[in-house]
């Protein structure tokens, strides 16, 4: 909750940064909370891989990074082929922009277009949709690690046997088998 420090100063309760306007402090809090949530995704010890995770993983663009010995990497600028990551995610998941899921839809402005979809396509996703897509995108990190660890791209519930060992993922109810122990 934003704290009012004086008549003109508002403080973000998460990071402590001060703002002249309450809305700016509230926006800072929201961004900080979202950032912390994204950081916590990496620390999970139980995870469910969904069809949506697999759909995204199947569409990822893999490059080769020549740094040091070299290694495959997911293209960080265009993980799904284009630089508009959110629209790529929506297309992969089969979600189209509608007046209900975009920001600032203006019926009067839309009426100026012969094709209303053209108008809608230029609008940004609502914050709620943006956060859902961003979270799903971030979760592909864990989903990919699990798929590589268990040797299968499949949905299901998975657990990490060892807290700090990202190679200890197993399908819930299965035992881990490592070939080179």
LINQUI-V188799 format. One record per residue. N is the residue number from 1. RES is the residue in one letter. PSI is psi in degrees with one decimal (none if undefined). D_FIRST is the distance of its C-alpha to the first C-alpha in whole Angstrom. Layout:
N;RES;PSI;D_FIRST
N;RES;PSI;D_FIRST
This chain:
1;X;129.0;0
2;X;136.5;4
3;X;130.1;6
4;X;116.3;10
5;X;-35.3;12
6;X;-172.3;15
7;X;-31.7;17
8;X;-0.3;17
9;X;131.7;14
10;X;143.2;10
11;X;134.7;9
12;X;125.0;8
13;X;-12.5;6
14;X;-51.6;8
15;X;-14.5;12
16;X;0.1;11
17;X;142.2;13
18;X;144.6;13
19;X;154.1;14
20;X;-20.6;16
21;X;138.5;14
22;X;-42.6;11
23;X;-37.5;12
24;X;-41.0;13
25;X;-38.9;9
26;X;-41.8;8
27;X;-40.6;11
28;X;-45.2;11
29;X;-45.0;8
30;X;-45.6;10
31;X;-42.2;13
32;X;-40.8;12
33;X;-41.8;11
34;X;-42.2;14
35;X;-42.8;16
36;X;-40.7;16
37;X;-42.9;17
38;X;-39.3;20
39;X;-36.2;21
40;X;-24.4;21
41;X;-38.6;23
42;X;-19.2;26
43;X;3.6;25
44;X;150.7;26
45;X;-5.4;29
46;X;139.3;30
47;X;142.9;30
48;X;119.0;31
49;X;125.4;33
50;X;170.4;34
51;X;-37.0;36
52;X;-38.9;34
53;X;-46.0;33
54;X;-38.3;37
55;X;-43.9;37
56;X;-44.5;35
57;X;-38.6;37
58;X;-21.1;40
59;X;1.8;39
60;X;144.5;38
61;X;121.6;40
62;X;128.5;42
63;X;177.8;43
64;X;127.0;45
65;X;117.5;43
66;X;3.8;46
67;X;136.6;44
68;X;-118.7;46
69;X;-14.0;48
70;X;151.9;46
71;X;152.5;44
72;X;149.4;43
73;X;153.4;39
74;X;132.4;37
75;X;113.1;37
76;X;-24.8;34
77;X;-35.1;34
78;X;66.4;36
79;X;-26.4;35
80;X;17.7;37
81;X;-32.4;39
82;X;163.9;37
83;X;-9.9;35
84;X;83.8;33
85;X;-43.2;31
86;X;-42.7;29
87;X;-34.4;32
88;X;-45.3;34
89;X;-46.4;32
90;X;-44.4;32
91;X;-44.7;36
92;X;-38.9;37
93;X;-5.8;35
94;X;28.7;37
95;X;125.5;34
96;X;150.6;34
97;X;136.0;32
98;X;168.4;32
99;X;-20.6;31
100;X;-25.2;28
101;X;15.1;27
102;X;157.8;27
103;X;148.8;25
104;X;34.1;26
105;X;128.4;29
106;X;110.9;31
107;X;-40.2;34
108;X;-44.4;36
109;X;-41.3;36
110;X;-33.1;37
111;X;-16.5;40
112;X;-11.9;41
113;X;137.3;42
114;X;-30.6;45
115;X;104.6;43
116;X;-30.3;39
117;X;-33.2;38
118;X;-41.8;39
119;X;-47.3;36
120;X;-39.3;34
121;X;-27.4;35
122;X;-10.6;34
123;X;157.4;30
124;X;152.6;27
125;X;148.7;26
126;X;154.0;23
127;X;-40.6;19
128;X;-44.3;20
129;X;-44.1;23
130;X;-48.0;22
131;X;-40.4;20
132;X;-46.5;23
133;X;-42.8;25
134;X;-42.0;24
135;X;-46.0;23
136;X;-42.4;27
137;X;-45.6;28
138;X;-37.0;26
139;X;-19.4;27
140;X;-23.5;31
141;X;-49.0;31
142;X;-41.7;31
143;X;-43.8;33
144;X;-42.9;36
145;X;-41.8;36
146;X;-46.9;36
147;X;-42.5;39
148;X;-37.8;41
149;X;-45.0;41
150;X;-9.8;42
151;X;19.9;44
152;X;144.9;44
153;X;93.0;41
154;X;154.3;41
155;X;162.4;38
156;X;179.6;37
157;X;135.2;35
158;X;150.6;35
159;X;150.4;34
160;X;121.3;34
161;X;-42.2;37
162;X;127.1;36
163;X;-47.3;32
164;X;16.1;33
165;X;99.9;36
166;X;-5.6;35
167;X;4.4;39
168;X;15.2;38
169;X;141.2;37
170;X;156.7;39
171;X;138.7;39
172;X;125.9;38
173;X;-6.1;41
174;X;161.5;43
175;X;154.6;44
176;X;133.2;44
177;X;123.6;47
178;X;133.0;48
179;X;-27.4;51
180;X;48.3;51
181;X;none;50
